[in-house]
């Protein structure tokens, strides 16, 4: 019977981080290793274990080869099973509590699936969810985990995903053609509101903030009634709303980073396991 070299899970973890974050430098931060250590791991994976080139390098850009794309699918499945085995056999009766903070934006879109899968595996862990804007969550020290939205260049913690902000209005209405454009936005301390207003100012488009609320559902209800236009992360805009862009004369909006913050003082097995579920849930 032929003998094949085994693939260490840490090699796969670093490989997936490079694929997800587009380069060795960012991946090194995510897996808490030096860039040189990551490079050595990938050299070992390519030359000693698989004997296949996994990356195409163009300056600082790193792309997966066709073989790398094949490995990526297997690596994700292997790491998922690896985590499930460890958590199921080592912590089958994990108990405790986790306090998680998140903006209202992500509660309906991401949390139901994440918390459902977590509860199936760890029914004895109590999860306490606090919904607040990102700027308030950044000030709190009593939370185990926080999901926050950050501007590019100000990221802290672990990147969950990057997403564009988009303009949205109700279909059948041309609310964006009104002058001034009525906006439905979060309260004044939300930087995405500043982004939207600055973008409109840049094109000298008149607007007024007609509706404000800390609740995403309230803002979307106003937009759905045809009363206002809003700017939100693309993933939280319901499919029944119409997206607006440069064709409709609306300015382009930047990307935002969704980050996961872990408490340095209150880490536990329960919080770390929920963190892994959150990371996986935001990839879906």
C-alpha positions in Angstrom: 0.0 0.0 0.0 1.4 3.4 -1.0 2.4 5.7 1.8 1.5 9.4 1.6 2.7 12.3 3.7 0.2 13.7 6.1 -0.9 17.4 6.0 -0.8 19.2 9.3 -3.9 21.1 10.2 -1.9 24.3 10.9 -0.5 24.3 7.4 -4.1 24.1 6.1 -5.2 26.9 8.5 -2.4 29.2 7.2 -3.2 28.3 3.6 -6.9 29.1 4.0 -6.0 32.4 5.7 -3.9 33.4 2.7 -6.7 32.5 0.3 -9.3 34.4 2.4 -7.2 37.5 3.0 -5.3 37.8 -0.3 -1.8 37.7 0.9 0.8 36.4 3.3 1.1 39.6 5.4 -2.6 39.7 6.3 -2.8 36.0 6.8 0.1 36.1 9.3 -1.8 38.6 11.4 -4.9 36.4 11.4 -3.2 33.2 12.4 -0.8 35.1 14.8 2.4 34.1 13.1 5.2 36.0 11.4 5.2 36.5 7.7 8.4 34.5 7.3 6.8 31.6 9.3 3.8 31.6 6.9 6.2 31.6 3.9 8.1 28.6 5.3 4.8 26.8 6.0 3.7 27.3 2.4 7.1 26.3 1.0 6.8 23.1 3.0 3.2 22.5 1.8 4.1 23.1 -1.8 7.5 21.4 -2.0 7.6 18.7 0.6 4.0 17.6 1.1 2.0 18.1 -2.1 4.8 18.8 -4.7 2.5 21.2 -6.4 2.5 25.0 -6.9 -0.4 26.4 -5.0 0.2 30.2 -5.6 0.8 32.5 -8.5 2.7 35.5 -7.3 2.6 38.9 -9.1 4.4 41.4 -7.0 2.5 41.7 -3.8 -0.6 40.0 -5.2 -1.1 36.3 -4.5 -3.6 34.2 -6.5 -4.3 30.5 -6.2 -3.3 28.1 -9.0 -5.9 25.6 -10.2 -4.3 23.1 -7.8 -4.6 25.6 -5.0 -8.3 26.1 -5.8 -8.8 22.3 -5.5 -6.9 22.2 -2.2 -8.9 25.2 -0.8 -12.2 23.3 -1.0 -10.7 20.2 0.7 -8.9 22.4 3.3 -12.1 24.1 4.4 -13.9 20.7 4.8 -10.9 19.2 6.7 -10.6 22.1 9.1 -14.4 22.1 9.7 -14.4 18.4 10.5 -11.2 18.9 12.6 -12.9 21.5 14.7 -16.1 19.5 15.1 -14.2 16.4 16.3 -12.3 18.4 18.9 -15.3 20.3 20.2 -17.5 17.2 20.2 -15.1 14.9 22.0 -13.3 17.3 24.2 -16.2 19.6 25.2 -19.4 17.6 24.7 -21.0 19.1 27.8 -19.6 22.6 27.7 -21.5 25.0 30.0 -21.2 28.7 30.7 -22.3 31.9 29.3 -21.2 34.3 26.5 -22.0 38.0 26.2 -21.9 39.1 22.6 -22.5 42.6 21.2 -23.5 43.4 17.7 -25.1 46.2 15.7 -28.7 45.7 14.8 -27.5 45.3 11.1 -26.3 41.8 11.6 -29.0 40.3 13.9 -31.4 39.2 11.3 -29.0 38.5 8.5 -26.3 36.5 10.2 -27.0 35.6 13.9 -30.0 33.2 13.5 -28.0 30.6 11.6 -24.9 31.1 13.7 -26.7 30.8 17.1 -28.8 27.9 15.8 -25.8 25.8 14.9 -24.0 26.8 18.1 -27.1 25.8 20.2 -27.3 22.4 18.5 -23.8 21.6 19.5 -23.7 23.3 23.0 -27.3 23.6 24.3 -26.0 24.3 27.9 -24.2 27.5 27.0 -26.2 30.6 27.6 -25.8 33.4 25.0 -26.6 36.9 25.9 -27.0 39.3 22.8 -26.6 43.1 23.2 -27.6 45.2 20.2 -25.9 48.5 20.0 -24.1 50.6 17.3 -20.5 49.9 16.7 -19.2 53.1 18.3 -20.9 52.1 21.6 -19.7 48.5 21.4 -16.1 49.7 21.1 -16.4 51.5 24.4 -17.7 48.5 26.3 -15.5 46.2 28.4 -18.0 43.8 29.7 -18.6 41.8 26.5 -16.9 38.6 25.5 -17.3 39.1 21.8 -18.2 42.1 19.7 -19.1 42.3 16.0 -18.4 45.9 14.7 -18.2 47.8 11.5 -15.0 49.7 10.8 -13.8 52.1 8.2 -10.9 50.9 5.9 -7.6 51.6 7.6 -9.1 51.5 11.1 -9.6 47.7 11.4 -9.0 46.1 14.8 -9.6 42.5 15.7 -10.3 39.7 13.2 -11.7 40.5 9.8 -15.0 38.6 9.1 -15.7 40.1 5.7 -15.6 43.3 3.6 -18.7 44.6 2.0 -19.8 47.6 -0.1 -22.3 50.1 1.2 -25.1 50.5 -1.3 -28.0 52.9 -1.9 -31.5 51.4 -1.6 -35.0 52.5 -2.3 -38.5 50.9 -2.7 -39.2 49.6 -6.2 -41.9 51.6 -8.0 -40.7 54.8 -6.4 -38.2 57.3 -7.6 -37.4 58.8 -4.2 -33.8 59.4 -5.3 -35.0 61.9 -7.9 -36.5 64.2 -5.2 -34.6 67.3 -4.2 -33.6 67.3 -1.6 -33.3 63.5 -1.4 -35.0 62.3 1.8 -32.6 59.9 3.7 -33.3 57.3 6.3 -30.0 56.8 8.3 -28.7 55.7 11.6 -28.1 58.3 14.3 -25.4 61.0 14.0 -22.5 59.0 15.5 -22.6 56.3 12.7 -19.7 56.8 10.3 -21.7 55.2 7.5 -24.1 58.2 7.7 -21.1 60.5 7.3 -20.0 58.4 4.3 -23.4 58.8 2.6 -23.7 62.5 3.3 -20.1 63.2 2.2 -20.7 61.3 -1.0 -23.7 63.3 -1.9 -21.9 66.5 -1.0 -19.1 65.5 -3.4 -21.6 65.5 -6.3 -23.4 68.6 -5.0 -26.7 66.6 -4.6 -29.1 68.2 -2.2 -30.4 65.9 0.6 -32.0 66.0 4.0 -31.8 63.4 6.8 -35.6 62.9 7.1 -35.6 59.8 9.3 -33.2 58.6 11.9 -33.2 55.5 14.1 -30.8 53.1 15.8 -32.9 50.3 14.4 -32.2 48.8 11.0 -35.7 47.3 10.7 -37.2 50.8 11.3 -35.1 52.4 8.6 -35.9 49.6 6.1 -39.6 50.0 6.9 -39.4 53.7 6.0 -37.5 52.9 2.8 -39.9 50.1 1.9 -42.8 52.6 2.1 -41.1 54.8 -0.5 -40.5 57.6 2.0 -36.7 57.7 1.8 -33.5 56.4 0.4 -30.9 54.7 2.7 -27.3 53.6 2.5 -26.6 50.2 4.1 -24.3 47.2 3.8 -25.3 45.2 0.8 -25.9 42.0 2.8 -28.5 43.5 5.0 -30.6 45.1 2.3 -33.6 42.9 1.7 -34.1 41.6 -1.9 -37.4 43.4 -2.3 -35.6 46.8 -2.3 -34.0 48.3 -5.3 -30.3 49.0 -5.4 -29.2 52.4 -6.8 -25.9 53.2 -8.4 -24.2 55.6 -10.8 -26.8 54.9 -13.5 -29.4 56.6 -11.3 -27.0 59.4 -10.5 -26.1 58.2 -7.0 -22.4 58.4 -5.9 -20.4 55.3 -5.3 -19.9 54.3 -1.6 -16.8 52.7 -0.1 -16.3 49.2 1.4 -16.6 48.6 5.1 -14.9 46.0 7.2 -16.9 43.8 9.5 -14.6 42.8 12.4 -14.8 40.4 15.4 -13.3 41.6 18.7 -12.5 39.3 21.5 -12.2 40.3 25.2 -8.7 40.1 26.5 -10.0 39.6 30.1 -13.0 37.3 29.7 -11.8 34.6 27.3 -13.3 31.2 27.8 -13.8 27.9 25.9 -17.4 28.9 25.3 -16.5 32.3 23.9 -13.8 31.0 21.7 -16.0 28.2 20.3 -18.8 30.8 19.6 -16.1 33.0 17.9 -15.3 30.1 15.5 -19.0 29.7 14.7 -19.2 33.5 14.0 -16.2 33.4 11.7 -17.7 30.4 9.8 -21.2 32.1 9.6 -19.9 35.3 8.1 -18.3 33.3 5.3 -21.6 31.9 4.1 
